[in-house]
Amino acid sequence: MGHSKFEPRSLKEVLEEFTQQDKLRKGISDVRLQQLWENSMGQYVNRYTQSVRLEGRTLRVQLTNATLKEEMRYAEKALIEKLNEQLPAPGIQKIIVR
């Protein structure tokens, strides 16, 4: 019988290593961002939200309601503060609404 070079590890260690892979980490971050947006903005805003993406430190939000787009643009600073309060480290510097 051959000797295995793999040592037994806890499930927690294996899952942490697995989730640190770049593509998976990006996917998990995208899901967390979507949940953060949904929980922070509420049902009305979510009804008109098509997409939410973080590119660097810029949050790009696509909305289908023109009036809501304008309201979001005027409230950008307050929105950034509200979202950053819920992040482990302030990460959003700008919001672009389309």
C-alpha positions, 0 to 999 in steps of 0.5 A, a space after each residue: 500500500 502506498 503512503 498518502 501525502 494528505 493529512 486528515 483535516 477538519 471540514 472547517 479547514 477544507 471549506 475555508 480553503 475551498 471558499 478562498 478560490 478566486 472564482 468562488 470568492 467572487 461569487 460568494 461576494 456577489 451573493 452577499 452584496 445582493 443580499 445586502 442591497 435587498 435587506 438595506 433598500 426594502 421591497 419597493 426599491 428591490 422591485 425596480 432593481 435589475 442588477 447590483 455589481 461592485 467594481 473596485 469601490 464603485 457600486 453599479 446599480 441598474 434600476 427600471 424606474 426613472 424617478 427612483 434613479 433620480 432619488 438614488 442619485 440625490 441620496 448617494 452619500 446617505 446610501 453609501 454610509 448606510 451600505 458601508 455600515 453593514 460591510 466588514 470594512 468600508 468598501 463603497 466610495 461611489 454609486 453609479 445608477 443607470 
